[in-house]
Amino acid sequence: MKLKLFFLLLTTSCSSIVSKLENPVVKHEKKIERDESLKPTFCQQQGQRYQFISDSPTLDQIFKQTLKKPSGLSLDFIDKLILIHLIEMNIRPDQSSPSARLQIALDLNDKTYFYDFYSQKGDGHYTYLYGLDYLLKKFKPERRLEYYLPWLNQIPQNAFTVSKTFEDFLIKNQEKIKENPVLAKHYMRGTEFLKEEETMPKINFEHLFQEFRKQKNLETVNKESKLIQSTQNDTNINCNYDMSFYQNSIFLIDKKIPESNLFGYLEKKNAFISSSTQNLDVVKTSEYEPYILGDSYSRSSAVCLINGNQKKIWLFSNQSRDPGQHLHHLLKYGLDAQTNVYSVDQLLRHSRHQFLSDPLRLIIESQRSDEDQIENLLKINLPIYHSQNLGNIWAYTKFSESQHFIIDVRNTGVLVCQ
């Protein structure tokens, strides 16, 4: 799945290319399309009670319906984290599936946690649910997933609608879904697939939890990821991709762009960002419910957690054949030295480039590039191609008492400020 490219044999080495590309840090106003320059990518009002990021415009509304408190029960931040992850299973059943790989970065009471739940054995375990169950045992050992059924059960049957991303999944996987009687029953109407904003079925979570409790040998599921740490300017940088690979001209490039689902929630001083993904080369399901089951041993989002003196800058990169490249370039541009959400947002808007193989070439966002950058790139002894958008990066920042999510201006994403 991963292809290592050794560019050191090229006449123009990748190391010298990287050094040329370190120059165009965001110092001047960049050539960005007018509609994008007006698109809000983070909450600029003060004093919000909470913030959401998701690809679904209905997540906030569904969450509010869920929070109508059943008698005698209460929720804290971890409870809300669990509920949001369960709701996402119904919003994005293709990638937030019981069997999906789940990565969570958690800022809880000013402490940083990172988890990565997956199974290397491809054994069909419900790794996504295992991850949530593991978090409950760590932070709320007196509770089980079944505790949240009263909240989930009060969500109306017609609350869930198809997002643009899930509609795209249905279109791309028509044959696989038609061949599966359970999925065809739930995601087709006659001979037509469900479309954006149409109502989709609600998962029976009670049945789902019963299936999960029957699983054995869950000790094979990976729990906590060992991030690779480096230090710059008294700032700790922890990434799940080895950034020294890129510095040494080694790239990890997939043949196709892996899909994943990003979402996050921020309330008061606590926040999380999560990514869920799975390999769906073979699509399976349960006997009755529309769970789209795959393999959790899949390419993960690239994650970098930057923690310094009274600041945090966390990045999740996906929708790319090599998502780690984009984070490497941002670190080269001085991401760890940024001191406010505005400068981080400017770096995320900045022009991106990416080395790809078969054939060997360089892809750039020329419409976002300034003239000096383009002139430097034209000196490289490689074919250069234009792309309108490269990758997708969402961020969480904390500077002193200010906390923000940032979504990528390049892609569809929903930002809620309440």
Secondary structure, 3 states (H helix, E strand, C coil): CCEEEEHHHCCCCHHHHHHHHCCCCCCCCCCCCHHHHCCCCCCCCCCCCEEEEECCCCHHHHHHHHCCCCCCCCCCHHHHHHHHHHHHHHHCCCCCCCCCEEEEEEEECCEEEEEEEEECCCCCCCHHHHHHHHHHHHHCCCCCHHHHHHHHHCCCCCCCECCHHHHHHHHHCHHHHHCCHHHHHHHEECCEECCCCCECCCCCHHHHHHHHHCCCCHHHEECCCCCEEEEECCEEEEECCCHHHHHCCEEEECCCCCCCEEEEEEECCEEEEEEEECEEEEEECCCCCCCCEEECCCCCCEEEEEEECCEEEEEEEECCCCHHHHHHHHHHCCHHHCCCHHHHHHHHHCCCEEEECCCCEEEECHHHCCHHHHHHHHCCCCCEEECCCCCEEEEEEEECCEEEEECCCCCCCEEEEC
